[in-house]
Amino acid sequence: MALESNEKPNQPIAKFESMLKTDDVYFFDAEDFEDIIHHYLNNGKISLAKKAIKIGLQQHPGSLELKLLNVEVLVFEDHLDLAEQYLDELQTLDSTNEEIFIQRANIYSKKDNHEAAVALLNKALNLSENSFDIYSLLGMEYLFMDDFKLAKESFMRCVDFDEQDYSSLYNVIYCFEFLEDYDGAIHYLNDYLERNPYCEVAWHQLGKQYFSKEMYQEALGAFDFAIISDDTFLGAYFEKGKVLEKMGRYNEAIENYEATIKMEDPTSHAYLRIGKCHERLKNDDMAKYYYYHTVHEDPLLDKGWLAITDFYFRKKNFKKSLYYVNKALNIDGENPLYWKKCAQINAALKKYDQADFAYKQAVDLGNYELRTWLGWAQVALQNDDIPGAIHILGQGQEFYPENPEIRYRKAGYYLLMNDFINGRISLIDALKIDSGKYNLFEKEFAQYSKSEWAQEIRSKFDKTS
């Protein structure tokens, strides 16, 4: 049955859902169906959107807008061939409808043909009077293409159209950050804040840019303004706490982290930061308290287990440290830094076989830091595997060809094998790179550095250099 004339026309969604619960059929204007469908699509209720499209097309079979919404759902569900077929039909009816080009662009985007999607969206721009949504789609396509400059310009257009479009504002700043143009981001945000002085989102983003440039006082001011604009903005309190940590103002940092806990349910990240502040204040009991709260709140947060690991490592309680680093590795066994820490702990416990294995894992997973190669070589030496130690240093030398410490150590290891020829070559190479670091050789291999032949090499080198 049709709706009575005295029924409120501003409640189409409620009426539609009421209709679905009964055998009655209500009549809706095509515009009402569009509103209903958009509501369900925006809320992720695809099945209800499809029902509304079906009934809408039964009542308004000639509605181009409803047919285009049907295509939008088909594209969303990856029925791309059928969607293209419908678009071909619709384009014969209206070749100047920008939505047709937008949906074709969505299809190309789904097929990873982002250049074609951009071309179609630009056609839609020429046909559209309201280009806001199209610029947003263009921005996303440029992001897929890693063209952050054009993506930034597209999202800027969106912000120009609607300064409350915070999603586009975030995307603009993301592009600035990816381009490492922090000064550009700061200029853009300050200009935006001239027009919107109480926008907590912009102040928050400005604070993060200042933080990236280590301009901590300016960052602190920005986060304060974010809090003034919205005193319930958790992100601003948390970021302010990080700035205060960097400035060594740990008690104030704790206050800001605690503010986030009071406003909402506690987070493991807040507990972790509070624990680190207490540790720097040498409040060891409080540090442990918050570190354990961290892993209690989120047992899968590997950074929490690692914080406890580091705490006990600094206290030289290596057995407990090993226990907790294994907890971290159980959560994320692909993290090379955890394997490096595991290696260091095992080396401290003189478990050199385990340390050797852990260093190998760290390197296999991509940790090529200088201290990793040096530490691993030292472990091999402790295992009486001097050739292995030399091989490890050789691998490290590929990453750090101009590092004198690797060369001086290689020289010493060759000498330990009584290979004086290669020892001499490595020592000369090290002196050529940095003769001023000869003390590295003297410290590690005093028995050779004081020998006549070593003194002679250094003396000759000093004269020639």
Summary of the structure (lengths in Angstrom):
residues: 465
radius of gyration: 32.4
end to end distance: 101.8
largest distance: 110.9
contacts: 1483
relative contact order: 0.03
helix: 77%
strand: 0%
